[in-house]
Amino acid sequence: MKKTTGAVVGLFASGPLLLAVPILAIGAGTASASCSTGDAQSVDTAAVASQVKAILDGGDKGAVSVPGLDDPADQVPNAKTIQATGVAMNIPARGQVVALATALQESGLRNLTYGDRDSLGLFQQRPSQGWGTANEILDPVHSSTKFYEGLQKVSGWQSLSVTQAAQAVQRSGFPEAYAKWEPLATALQKAIAPLLSKTGGASPSPSPSGSAGTPASTTAGGCTTGGDGTDFGTIPAGAVPAGYKIPADAPVKVQTAIRWALGQLNTAYQWGGSCTDSHGPDPMGRCDCSSLMQQAYKAAGVTLTRTTYTQVKEGKAASADALQPGDLVFTEGTADVPEHVGMFIGQGLIINAPHTGDVVRIATLASWKSQILAARRVV
């Protein structure tokens, strides 16, 4: 993240601080991201949609040229991750546009390993300013989550301009620079939204307040089971059922783990995959059931072992009849050597990476109940 004094020094100082110059020069692609405050760029919405589709469908990445997306193979997947995190947090479309415009300005939608002073990642957040460790900030889901959390703390952000909302979170030395990215950010949000739903429809409906973690009722999403999930009906593969909210009364680490896991929805299963880059092109970066659990809790600062055989020994035993959000739920095989695991996320729902040919998805507790062999509480 850039502060006023740091940004000015990065532009004009000599000596070692000139190392900050590359990020200022390339962060926005064809223009200087941090010092240009020009007018909003006109955007060909259809071209953006074509570019997004070409990248995310694995097609010809050079078929379409979009100003501001000079490295689309890198930028578009990052945009999708930012937006998917917003969807998982029930951030409305307007907030997703703010986040995308901010990342376009701060890093050019690149997950940079350098920046002004200790700034890093998509949003150029600083470990020294409490945004997380360097490794956490370089996790696009973590950095996106922290940005949205900052946005939600801004009173009345929904009524602010994109520039005002972004500046309230970032405190940039160039507060007017975000405005020019609003058209491209809006086009990206509209192009990506249908791809986040298996049915091709719009993103899951946000809560009326646009905030995450608010229970739908006094008990929904809390630390009780909240039913068995049957009230949600059929849940499309890779989708978040309308009405689900991350449990507000779950421990913060559990909320973080759930949010991270939701960020992997609709990504392809890969047996033996590390789940370290589920949205990327390398199949081995995608998730299997146990790596999804491991990486979700890693995002929350909790270390889990790698396989179902060892995860079933983590934490303490929990009752399948009294699950709490964050509990690991094991099926298939035996209680001592289970072969599948998912995470209970409240409201009678379980997120898991099922098997080859499927995607990370949400299932109902009802569909799992008769098969549960063990459950473990790791937080």
TORGUGU-630916 format. One record per residue (C-alpha): residue number from 1; residue in three letters; x, y, z. Coordinates in steps of 0.2 Angstrom, whole numbers, plus 5000, padded with zeros to 4 digits. Example, Ala and Ser with C-alpha at 12.3 -4.5 7.8 and 13.67 -1.06 7.14 Angstrom:
BEGIN
<site num="1" residu="ALA" X="5062" Y="4978" Z="5039"/>
<site num="2" residu="SER" X="5068" Y="4995" Z="5036"/>
END
This chain:
BEGIN
<site num="1" residu="MET" X="5000" Y="5000" Z="5000"/>
<site num="2" residu="LYS" X="5006" Y="5017" Z="4996"/>
<site num="3" residu="LYS" X="5007" Y="5032" Z="5008"/>
<site num="4" residu="THR" X="5008" Y="5050" Z="5002"/>
<site num="5" residu="THR" X="5026" Y="5052" Z="5008"/>
<site num="6" residu="GLY" X="5032" Y="5035" Z="5002"/>
<site num="7" residu="ALA" X="5025" Y="5038" Z="4984"/>
<site num="8" residu="VAL" X="5033" Y="5055" Z="4982"/>
<site num="9" residu="VAL" X="5050" Y="5048" Z="4988"/>
<site num="10" residu="GLY" X="5048" Y="5033" Z="4976"/>
<site num="11" residu="LEU" X="5046" Y="5045" Z="4962"/>
<site num="12" residu="PHE" X="5060" Y="5058" Z="4966"/>
<site num="13" residu="ALA" X="5073" Y="5051" Z="4978"/>
<site num="14" residu="SER" X="5089" Y="5045" Z="4972"/>
<site num="15" residu="GLY" X="5099" Y="5029" Z="4978"/>
<site num="16" residu="PRO" X="5091" Y="5013" Z="4983"/>
<site num="17" residu="LEU" X="5073" Y="5020" Z="4984"/>
<site num="18" residu="LEU" X="5074" Y="5021" Z="4965"/>
<site num="19" residu="LEU" X="5070" Y="5002" Z="4966"/>
<site num="20" residu="ALA" X="5052" Y="5008" Z="4969"/>
<site num="21" residu="VAL" X="5051" Y="5015" Z="4951"/>
<site num="22" residu="PRO" X="5047" Y="4999" Z="4942"/>
<site num="23" residu="ILE" X="5031" Y="4997" Z="4951"/>
<site num="24" residu="LEU" X="5026" Y="5015" Z="4947"/>
<site num="25" residu="ALA" X="5030" Y="5013" Z="4929"/>
<site num="26" residu="ILE" X="5022" Y="4996" Z="4925"/>
<site num="27" residu="GLY" X="5008" Y="4994" Z="4938"/>
<site num="28" residu="ALA" X="4995" Y="5000" Z="4926"/>
<site num="29" residu="GLY" X="5001" Y="4992" Z="4910"/>
<site num="30" residu="THR" X="5003" Y="5006" Z="4897"/>
<site num="31" residu="ALA" X="5002" Y="5021" Z="4909"/>
<site num="32" residu="SER" X="5010" Y="5026" Z="4925"/>
<site num="33" residu="ALA" X="4998" Y="5019" Z="4938"/>
<site num="34" residu="SER" X="5003" Y="5030" Z="4953"/>
<site num="35" residu="CYS" X="5006" Y="5047" Z="4946"/>
<site num="36" residu="SER" X="4994" Y="5048" Z="4932"/>
<site num="37" residu="THR" X="4977" Y="5055" Z="4936"/>
<site num="38" residu="GLY" X="4970" Y="5057" Z="4919"/>
<site num="39" residu="ASP" X="4952" Y="5055" Z="4914"/>
<site num="40" residu="ALA" X="4943" Y="5038" Z="4914"/>
<site num="41" residu="GLN" X="4948" Y="5028" Z="4899"/>
<site num="42" residu="SER" X="4935" Y="5023" Z="4887"/>
<site num="43" residu="VAL" X="4932" Y="5004" Z="4886"/>
<site num="44" residu="ASP" X="4925" Y="4992" Z="4873"/>
<site num="45" residu="THR" X="4915" Y="4981" Z="4885"/>
<site num="46" residu="ALA" X="4913" Y="4968" Z="4871"/>
<site num="47" residu="ALA" X="4931" Y="4967" Z="4869"/>
<site num="48" residu="VAL" X="4934" Y="4965" Z="4888"/>
<site num="49" residu="ALA" X="4921" Y="4951" Z="4888"/>
<site num="50" residu="SER" X="4930" Y="4942" Z="4873"/>
<site num="51" residu="GLN" X="4947" Y="4944" Z="4882"/>
<site num="52" residu="VAL" X="4940" Y="4937" Z="4898"/>
<site num="53" residu="LYS" X="4932" Y="4922" Z="4890"/>
<site num="54" residu="ALA" X="4948" Y="4918" Z="4879"/>
<site num="55" residu="ILE" X="4958" Y="4918" Z="4895"/>
<site num="56" residu="LEU" X="4947" Y="4909" Z="4907"/>
<site num="57" residu="ASP" X="4941" Y="4896" Z="4894"/>
<site num="58" residu="GLY" X="4960" Y="4893" Z="4889"/>
<site num="59" residu="GLY" X="4958" Y="4899" Z="4872"/>
<site num="60" residu="ASP" X="4969" Y="4910" Z="4861"/>
<site num="61" residu="LYS" X="4976" Y="4923" Z="4874"/>
<site num="62" residu="GLY" X="4981" Y="4935" Z="4860"/>
<site num="63" residu="ALA" X="4965" Y="4935" Z="4850"/>
<site num="64" residu="VAL" X="4959" Y="4951" Z="4858"/>
<site num="65" residu="SER" X="4968" Y="4967" Z="4863"/>
<site num="66" residu="VAL" X="4961" Y="4977" Z="4878"/>
<site num="67" residu="PRO" X="4970" Y="4993" Z="4884"/>
<site num="68" residu="GLY" X="4975" Y="4991" Z="4902"/>
<site num="69" residu="LEU" X="4976" Y="4972" Z="4900"/>
<site num="70" residu="ASP" X="4993" Y="4971" Z="4892"/>
<site num="71" residu="ASP" X="4996" Y="4954" Z="4900"/>
<site num="72" residu="PRO" X="4979" Y="4946" Z="4901"/>
<site num="73" residu="ALA" X="4985" Y="4929" Z="4905"/>
<site num="74" residu="ASP" X="4991" Y="4935" Z="4921"/>
<site num="75" residu="GLN" X="4979" Y="4949" Z="4925"/>
<site num="76" residu="VAL" X="4962" Y="4941" Z="4921"/>
<site num="77" residu="PRO" X="4964" Y="4926" Z="4933"/>
<site num="78" residu="ASN" X="4969" Y="4938" Z="4946"/>
<site num="79" residu="ALA" X="4953" Y="4949" Z="4943"/>
<site num="80" residu="LYS" X="4943" Y="4933" Z="4944"/>
<site num="81" residu="THR" X="4950" Y="4929" Z="4961"/>
<site num="82" residu="ILE" X="4947" Y="4946" Z="4967"/>
<site num="83" residu="GLN" X="4929" Y="4945" Z="4961"/>
<site num="84" residu="ALA" X="4926" Y="4927" Z="4968"/>
<site num="85" residu="THR" X="4932" Y="4932" Z="4985"/>
<site num="86" residu="GLY" X="4920" Y="4947" Z="4985"/>
<site num="87" residu="VAL" X="4906" Y="4935" Z="4980"/>
<site num="88" residu="ALA" X="4911" Y="4923" Z="4994"/>
<site num="89" residu="MET" X="4910" Y="4938" Z="5006"/>
<site num="90" residu="ASN" X="4893" Y="4944" Z="4999"/>
<site num="91" residu="ILE" X="4901" Y="4960" Z="4993"/>
<site num="92" residu="PRO" X="4889" Y="4968" Z="4980"/>
<site num="93" residu="ALA" X="4895" Y="4971" Z="4963"/>
<site num="94" residu="ARG" X="4899" Y="4989" Z="4967"/>
<site num="95" residu="GLY" X="4911" Y="4984" Z="4980"/>
<site num="96" residu="GLN" X="4919" Y="4971" Z="4968"/>
<site num="97" residu="VAL" X="4921" Y="4986" Z="4955"/>
<site num="98" residu="VAL" X="4930" Y="4996" Z="4968"/>
<site num="99" residu="ALA" X="4942" Y="4982" Z="4972"/>
<site num="100" residu="LEU" X="4946" Y="4979" Z="4954"/>
<site num="101" residu="ALA" X="4949" Y="4997" Z="4951"/>
<site num="102" residu="THR" X="4960" Y="4998" Z="4966"/>
<site num="103" residu="ALA" X="4971" Y="4983" Z="4960"/>
<site num="104" residu="LEU" X="4972" Y="4990" Z="4942"/>
<site num="105" residu="GLN" X="4979" Y="5006" Z="4950"/>
<site num="106" residu="GLU" X="4990" Y="4998" Z="4963"/>
<site num="107" residu="SER" X="4998" Y="4984" Z="4953"/>
<site num="108" residu="GLY" X="4990" Y="4983" Z="4936"/>
<site num="109" residu="LEU" X="4981" Y="4967" Z="4942"/>
<site num="110" residu="ARG" X="4998" Y="4958" Z="4945"/>
<site num="111" residu="ASN" X="5003" Y="4949" Z="4961"/>
<site num="112" residu="LEU" X="5019" Y="4959" Z="4963"/>
<site num="113" residu="THR" X="5033" Y="4953" Z="4974"/>
<site num="114" residu="TYR" X="5040" Y="4971" Z="4976"/>
<site num="115" residu="GLY" X="5034" Y="4989" Z="4978"/>
<site num="116" residu="ASP" X="5036" Y="5005" Z="4988"/>
<site num="117" residu="ARG" X="5045" Y="5001" Z="5004"/>
<site num="118" residu="ASP" X="5037" Y="4984" Z="5009"/>
<site num="119" residu="SER" X="5022" Y="4985" Z="4998"/>
<site num="120" residu="LEU" X="5017" Y="4969" Z="4990"/>
<site num="121" residu="GLY" X="5004" Y="4960" Z="4980"/>
<site num="122" residu="LEU" X="4988" Y="4965" Z="4970"/>
<site num="123" residu="PHE" X="4984" Y="4979" Z="4982"/>
<site num="124" residu="GLN" X="5001" Y="4984" Z="4987"/>
<site num="125" residu="GLN" X="4998" Y="4981" Z="5005"/>
<site num="126" residu="ARG" X="5011" Y="4983" Z="5018"/>
<site num="127" residu="PRO" X="5016" Y="4970" Z="5031"/>
<site num="128" residu="SER" X="5022" Y="4984" Z="5042"/>
<site num="129" residu="GLN" X="5004" Y="4992" Z="5042"/>
<site num="130" residu="GLY" X="4996" Y="4976" Z="5048"/>
<site num="131" residu="TRP" X="4989" Y="4969" Z="5032"/>
<site num="132" residu="GLY" X="4997" Y="4952" Z="5036"/>
<site num="133" residu="THR" X="5014" Y="4943" Z="5033"/>
<site num="134" residu="ALA" X="5022" Y="4945" Z="5016"/>
<site num="135" residu="ASN" X="5017" Y="4927" Z="5012"/>
<site num="136" residu="GLU" X="4999" Y="4931" Z="5017"/>
<site num="137" residu="ILE" X="4998" Y="4947" Z="5006"/>
<site num="138" residu="LEU" X="5005" Y="4937" Z="4991"/>
<site num="139" residu="ASP" X="4990" Y="4926" Z="4993"/>
<site num="140" residu="PRO" X="4977" Y="4934" Z="4981"/>
<site num="141" residu="VAL" X="4962" Y="4928" Z="4992"/>
<site num="142" residu="HIS" X="4970" Y="4934" Z="5008"/>
<site num="143" residu="SER" X="4974" Y="4951" Z="5000"/>
<site num="144" residu="SER" X="4957" Y="4953" Z="4993"/>
<site num="145" residu="THR" X="4949" Y="4948" Z="5009"/>
<site num="146" residu="LYS" X="4958" Y="4961" Z="5018"/>
<site num="147" residu="PHE" X="4954" Y="4974" Z="5006"/>
<site num="148" residu="TYR" X="4935" Y="4970" Z="5007"/>
<site num="149" residu="GLU" X="4936" Y="4970" Z="5026"/>
<site num="150" residu="GLY" X="4944" Y="4987" Z="5025"/>
<site num="151" residu="LEU" X="4930" Y="4993" Z="5013"/>
<site num="152" residu="GLN" X="4916" Y="4986" Z="5025"/>
<site num="153" residu="LYS" X="4923" Y="4997" Z="5039"/>
<site num="154" residu="VAL" X="4921" Y="5013" Z="5028"/>
<site num="155" residu="SER" X="4904" Y="5020" Z="5034"/>
<site num="156" residu="GLY" X="4892" Y="5023" Z="5019"/>
<site num="157" residu="TRP" X="4905" Y="5016" Z="5006"/>
<site num="158" residu="GLN" X="4891" Y="5011" Z="4995"/>
<site num="159" residu="SER" X="4886" Y="5029" Z="4992"/>
<site num="160" residu="LEU" X="4904" Y="5035" Z="4988"/>
<site num="161" residu="SER" X="4912" Y="5036" Z="4971"/>
<site num="162" residu="VAL" X="4924" Y="5022" Z="4966"/>
<site num="163" residu="THR" X="4939" Y="5034" Z="4970"/>
<site num="164" residu="GLN" X="4932" Y="5039" Z="4987"/>
<site num="165" residu="ALA" X="4929" Y="5022" Z="4992"/>
<site num="166" residu="ALA" X="4946" Y="5015" Z="4986"/>
<site num="167" residu="GLN" X="4955" Y="5030" Z="4994"/>
<site num="168" residu="ALA" X="4946" Y="5027" Z="5011"/>
<site num="169" residu="VAL" X="4954" Y="5010" Z="5011"/>
<site num="170" residu="GLN" X="4971" Y="5013" Z="5003"/>
<site num="171" residu="ARG" X="4976" Y="5031" Z="5008"/>
<site num="172" residu="SER" X="4985" Y="5033" Z="4992"/>
<site num="173" residu="GLY" X="4997" Y="5047" Z="4988"/>
<site num="174" residu="PHE" X="4987" Y="5049" Z="4972"/>
<site num="175" residu="PRO" X="4969" Y="5049" Z="4978"/>
<site num="176" residu="GLU" X="4962" Y="5054" Z="4961"/>
<site num="177" residu="ALA" X="4971" Y="5040" Z="4951"/>
<site num="178" residu="TYR" X="4958" Y="5026" Z="4954"/>
<site num="179" residu="ALA" X="4944" Y="5035" Z="4944"/>
<site num="180" residu="LYS" X="4951" Y="5031" Z="4927"/>
<site num="181" residu="TRP" X="4950" Y="5013" Z="4930"/>
<site num="182" residu="GLU" X="4932" Y="5012" Z="4934"/>
<site num="183" residu="PRO" X="4926" Y="5008" Z="4916"/>
<site num="184" residu="LEU" X="4938" Y="4994" Z="4914"/>
<site num="185" residu="ALA" X="4934" Y="4987" Z="4932"/>
<site num="186" residu="THR" X="4916" Y="4988" Z="4928"/>
<site num="187" residu="ALA" X="4918" Y="4979" Z="4912"/>
<site num="188" residu="LEU" X="4928" Y="4965" Z="4920"/>
<site num="189" residu="GLN" X="4916" Y="4963" Z="4934"/>
<site num="190" residu="LYS" X="4902" Y="4961" Z="4921"/>
<site num="191" residu="ALA" X="4912" Y="4949" Z="4911"/>
<site num="192" residu="ILE" X="4917" Y="4938" Z="4925"/>
<site num="193" residu="ALA" X="4901" Y="4938" Z="4935"/>
<site num="194" residu="PRO" X="4892" Y="4924" Z="4924"/>
<site num="195" residu="LEU" X="4908" Y="4913" Z="4925"/>
<site num="196" residu="LEU" X="4907" Y="4912" Z="4944"/>
<site num="197" residu="SER" X="4890" Y="4903" Z="4942"/>
<site num="198" residu="LYS" X="4889" Y="4885" Z="4935"/>
<site num="199" residu="THR" X="4873" Y="4890" Z="4928"/>
<site num="200" residu="GLY" X="4880" Y="4905" Z="4919"/>
<site num="201" residu="GLY" X="4868" Y="4917" Z="4928"/>
<site num="202" residu="ALA" X="4873" Y="4931" Z="4939"/>
<site num="203" residu="SER" X="4883" Y="4930" Z="4955"/>
<site num="204" residu="PRO" X="4875" Y="4925" Z="4971"/>
<site num="205" residu="SER" X="4864" Y="4938" Z="4978"/>
<site num="206" residu="PRO" X="4873" Y="4949" Z="4991"/>
<site num="207" residu="SER" X="4865" Y="4953" Z="5008"/>
<site num="208" residu="PRO" X="4855" Y="4969" Z="5008"/>
<site num="209" residu="SER" X="4868" Y="4978" Z="5018"/>
<site num="210" residu="GLY" X="4882" Y="4972" Z="5006"/>
<site num="211" residu="SER" X="4892" Y="4965" Z="5021"/>
<site num="212" residu="ALA" X="4898" Y="4948" Z="5025"/>
<site num="213" residu="GLY" X="4895" Y="4937" Z="5040"/>
<site num="214" residu="THR" X="4878" Y="4943" Z="5045"/>
<site num="215" residu="PRO" X="4866" Y="4929" Z="5050"/>
<site num="216" residu="ALA" X="4850" Y="4928" Z="5040"/>
<site num="217" residu="SER" X="4841" Y="4925" Z="5056"/>
<site num="218" residu="THR" X="4846" Y="4924" Z="5074"/>
<site num="219" residu="THR" X="4852" Y="4906" Z="5072"/>
<site num="220" residu="ALA" X="4856" Y="4904" Z="5053"/>
<site num="221" residu="GLY" X="4875" Y="4902" Z="5051"/>
<site num="222" residu="GLY" X="4879" Y="4902" Z="5069"/>
<site num="223" residu="CYS" X="4889" Y="4889" Z="5079"/>
<site num="224" residu="THR" X="4874" Y="4877" Z="5079"/>
<site num="225" residu="THR" X="4871" Y="4865" Z="5064"/>
<site num="226" residu="GLY" X="4858" Y="4877" Z="5057"/>
<site num="227" residu="GLY" X="4848" Y="4862" Z="5050"/>
<site num="228" residu="ASP" X="4854" Y="4849" Z="5037"/>
<site num="229" residu="GLY" X="4855" Y="4860" Z="5022"/>
<site num="230" residu="THR" X="4839" Y="4853" Z="5014"/>
<site num="231" residu="ASP" X="4830" Y="4870" Z="5014"/>
<site num="232" residu="PHE" X="4843" Y="4876" Z="5001"/>
<site num="233" residu="GLY" X="4836" Y="4863" Z="4988"/>
<site num="234" residu="THR" X="4847" Y="4858" Z="4974"/>
<site num="235" residu="ILE" X="4864" Y="4867" Z="4975"/>
<site num="236" residu="PRO" X="4872" Y="4870" Z="4958"/>
<site num="237" residu="ALA" X="4890" Y="4863" Z="4957"/>
<site num="238" residu="GLY" X="4902" Y="4877" Z="4961"/>
<site num="239" residu="ALA" X="4889" Y="4889" Z="4967"/>
<site num="240" residu="VAL" X="4885" Y="4897" Z="4984"/>
<site num="241" residu="PRO" X="4867" Y="4895" Z="4988"/>
<site num="242" residu="ALA" X="4857" Y="4911" Z="4990"/>
<site num="243" residu="GLY" X="4855" Y="4915" Z="5008"/>
<site num="244" residu="TYR" X="4871" Y="4907" Z="5014"/>
<site num="245" residu="LYS" X="4882" Y="4919" Z="5025"/>
<site num="246" residu="ILE" X="4899" Y="4915" Z="5033"/>
<site num="247" residu="PRO" X="4894" Y="4912" Z="5052"/>
<site num="248" residu="ALA" X="4897" Y="4929" Z="5061"/>
<site num="249" residu="ASP" X="4899" Y="4920" Z="5078"/>
<site num="250" residu="ALA" X="4912" Y="4907" Z="5072"/>
<site num="251" residu="PRO" X="4930" Y="4910" Z="5078"/>
<site num="252" residu="VAL" X="4939" Y="4922" Z="5066"/>
<site num="253" residu="LYS" X="4951" Y="4909" Z="5060"/>
<site num="254" residu="VAL" X="4936" Y="4898" Z="5056"/>
<site num="255" residu="GLN" X="4928" Y="4912" Z="5046"/>
<site num="256" residu="THR" X="4945" Y="4915" Z="5037"/>
<site num="257" residu="ALA" X="4946" Y="4897" Z="5032"/>
<site num="258" residu="ILE" X="4928" Y="4896" Z="5026"/>
<site num="259" residu="ARG" X="4930" Y="4912" Z="5016"/>
<site num="260" residu="TRP" X="4946" Y="4905" Z="5008"/>
<site num="261" residu="ALA" X="4938" Y="4888" Z="5004"/>
<site num="262" residu="LEU" X="4923" Y="4897" Z="4996"/>
<site num="263" residu="GLY" X="4936" Y="4906" Z="4985"/>
<site num="264" residu="GLN" X="4940" Y="4890" Z="4977"/>
<site num="265" residu="LEU" X="4922" Y="4885" Z="4972"/>
<site num="266" residu="ASN" X="4920" Y="4879" Z="4954"/>
<site num="267" residu="THR" X="4938" Y="4875" Z="4952"/>
<site num="268" residu="ALA" X="4943" Y="4858" Z="4945"/>
<site num="269" residu="TYR" X="4947" Y="4843" Z="4956"/>
<site num="270" residu="GLN" X="4965" Y="4836" Z="4955"/>
<site num="271" residu="TRP" X="4970" Y="4821" Z="4964"/>
<site num="272" residu="GLY" X="4986" Y="4825" Z="4973"/>
<site num="273" residu="GLY" X="4985" Y="4843" Z="4969"/>
<site num="274" residu="SER" X="4992" Y="4856" Z="4981"/>
<site num="275" residu="CYS" X="4977" Y="4868" Z="4981"/>
<site num="276" residu="THR" X="4990" Y="4882" Z="4980"/>
<site num="277" residu="ASP" X="4984" Y="4889" Z="4963"/>
<site num="278" residu="SER" X="4967" Y="4882" Z="4960"/>
<site num="279" residu="HIS" X="4963" Y="4895" Z="4947"/>
<site num="280" residu="GLY" X="4979" Y="4893" Z="4938"/>
<site num="281" residu="PRO" X="4983" Y="4883" Z="4922"/>
<site num="282" residu="ASP" X="4994" Y="4870" Z="4931"/>
<site num="283" residu="PRO" X="4983" Y="4855" Z="4936"/>
<site num="284" residu="MET" X="4994" Y="4851" Z="4951"/>
<site num="285" residu="GLY" X="4990" Y="4868" Z="4958"/>
<site num="286" residu="ARG" X="4972" Y="4863" Z="4960"/>
<site num="287" residu="CYS" X="4963" Y="4855" Z="4975"/>
<site num="288" residu="ASP" X="4959" Y="4838" Z="4981"/>
<site num="289" residu="CYS" X="4949" Y="4835" Z="4996"/>
<site num="290" residu="SER" X="4963" Y="4836" Z="5009"/>
<site num="291" residu="SER" X="4973" Y="4850" Z="5001"/>
<site num="292" residu="LEU" X="4958" Y="4861" Z="5001"/>
<site num="293" residu="MET" X="4956" Y="4859" Z="5020"/>
<site num="294" residu="GLN" X="4975" Y="4861" Z="5022"/>
<site num="295" residu="GLN" X="4976" Y="4877" Z="5012"/>
<site num="296" residu="ALA" X="4960" Y="4885" Z="5019"/>
<site num="297" residu="TYR" X="4966" Y="4883" Z="5037"/>
<site num="298" residu="LYS" X="4984" Y="4889" Z="5031"/>
<site num="299" residu="ALA" X="4976" Y="4905" Z="5026"/>
<site num="300" residu="ALA" X="4969" Y="4906" Z="5044"/>
<site num="301" residu="GLY" X="4986" Y="4903" Z="5051"/>
<site num="302" residu="VAL" X="4982" Y="4885" Z="5057"/>
<site num="303" residu="THR" X="4994" Y="4871" Z="5051"/>
<site num="304" residu="LEU" X="4986" Y="4855" Z="5046"/>
<site num="305" residu="THR" X="4994" Y="4839" Z="5039"/>
<site num="306" residu="ARG" X="4992" Y="4834" Z="5021"/>
<site num="307" residu="THR" X="4981" Y="4819" Z="5020"/>
<site num="308" residu="THR" X="4964" Y="4813" Z="5026"/>
<site num="309" residu="TYR" X="4973" Y="4799" Z="5035"/>
<site num="310" residu="THR" X="4983" Y="4811" Z="5046"/>
<site num="311" residu="GLN" X="4970" Y="4825" Z="5046"/>
<site num="312" residu="VAL" X="4958" Y="4813" Z="5055"/>
<site num="313" residu="LYS" X="4970" Y="4814" Z="5070"/>
<site num="314" residu="GLU" X="4971" Y="4833" Z="5070"/>
<site num="315" residu="GLY" X="4962" Y="4844" Z="5084"/>
<site num="316" residu="LYS" X="4949" Y="4835" Z="5094"/>
<site num="317" residu="ALA" X="4935" Y="4823" Z="5091"/>
<site num="318" residu="ALA" X="4918" Y="4832" Z="5087"/>
<site num="319" residu="SER" X="4900" Y="4824" Z="5086"/>
<site num="320" residu="ALA" X="4892" Y="4822" Z="5069"/>
<site num="321" residu="ASP" X="4876" Y="4827" Z="5078"/>
<site num="322" residu="ALA" X="4883" Y="4844" Z="5084"/>
<site num="323" residu="LEU" X="4895" Y="4850" Z="5071"/>
<site num="324" residu="GLN" X="4901" Y="4868" Z="5072"/>
<site num="325" residu="PRO" X="4907" Y="4879" Z="5057"/>
<site num="326" residu="GLY" X="4925" Y="4874" Z="5053"/>
<site num="327" residu="ASP" X="4924" Y="4856" Z="5058"/>
<site num="328" residu="LEU" X="4932" Y="4843" Z="5047"/>
<site num="329" residu="VAL" X="4920" Y="4829" Z="5042"/>
<site num="330" residu="PHE" X="4926" Y="4813" Z="5035"/>
<site num="331" residu="THR" X="4918" Y="4799" Z="5024"/>
<site num="332" residu="GLU" X="4923" Y="4784" Z="5014"/>
<site num="333" residu="GLY" X="4935" Y="4771" Z="5020"/>
<site num="334" residu="THR" X="4935" Y="4768" Z="5038"/>
<site num="335" residu="ALA" X="4935" Y="4779" Z="5054"/>
<site num="336" residu="ASP" X="4954" Y="4776" Z="5056"/>
<site num="337" residu="VAL" X="4958" Y="4778" Z="5038"/>
<site num="338" residu="PRO" X="4945" Y="4789" Z="5029"/>
<site num="339" residu="GLU" X="4947" Y="4793" Z="5011"/>
<site num="340" residu="HIS" X="4937" Y="4809" Z="5009"/>
<site num="341" residu="VAL" X="4935" Y="4825" Z="5019"/>
<site num="342" residu="GLY" X="4925" Y="4841" Z="5019"/>
<site num="343" residu="MET" X="4923" Y="4856" Z="5030"/>
<site num="344" residu="PHE" X="4906" Y="4860" Z="5038"/>
<site num="345" residu="ILE" X="4903" Y="4879" Z="5035"/>
<site num="346" residu="GLY" X="4887" Y="4881" Z="5044"/>
<site num="347" residu="GLN" X="4868" Y="4882" Z="5040"/>
<site num="348" residu="GLY" X="4869" Y="4863" Z="5036"/>
<site num="349" residu="LEU" X="4882" Y="4864" Z="5022"/>
<site num="350" residu="ILE" X="4899" Y="4856" Z="5018"/>
<site num="351" residu="ILE" X="4912" Y="4862" Z="5006"/>
<site num="352" residu="ASN" X="4923" Y="4849" Z="4998"/>
<site num="353" residu="ALA" X="4933" Y="4844" Z="4983"/>
<site num="354" residu="PRO" X="4924" Y="4828" Z="4978"/>
<site num="355" residu="HIS" X="4933" Y="4818" Z="4964"/>
<site num="356" residu="THR" X="4941" Y="4818" Z="4947"/>
<site num="357" residu="GLY" X="4929" Y="4826" Z="4935"/>
<site num="358" residu="ASP" X="4920" Y="4837" Z="4947"/>
<site num="359" residu="VAL" X="4924" Y="4854" Z="4955"/>
<site num="360" residu="VAL" X="4925" Y="4861" Z="4972"/>
<site num="361" residu="ARG" X="4907" Y="4863" Z="4978"/>
<site num="362" residu="ILE" X="4895" Y="4864" Z="4992"/>
<site num="363" residu="ALA" X="4885" Y="4849" Z="4998"/>
<site num="364" residu="THR" X="4871" Y="4848" Z="5011"/>
<site num="365" residu="LEU" X="4874" Y="4839" Z="5027"/>
<site num="366" residu="ALA" X="4859" Y="4829" Z="5024"/>
<site num="367" residu="SER" X="4868" Y="4821" Z="5009"/>
<site num="368" residu="TRP" X="4883" Y="4817" Z="5020"/>
<site num="369" residu="LYS" X="4875" Y="4812" Z="5036"/>
<site num="370" residu="SER" X="4873" Y="4793" Z="5033"/>
<site num="371" residu="GLN" X="4891" Y="4792" Z="5027"/>
<site num="372" residu="ILE" X="4900" Y="4802" Z="5041"/>
<site num="373" residu="LEU" X="4914" Y="4791" Z="5049"/>
<site num="374" residu="ALA" X="4922" Y="4805" Z="5060"/>
<site num="375" residu="ALA" X="4923" Y="4823" Z="5063"/>
<site num="376" residu="ARG" X="4937" Y="4834" Z="5070"/>
<site num="377" residu="ARG" X="4937" Y="4851" Z="5077"/>
<site num="378" residu="VAL" X="4954" Y="4860" Z="5073"/>
<site num="379" residu="VAL" X="4950" Y="4877" Z="5080"/>
END
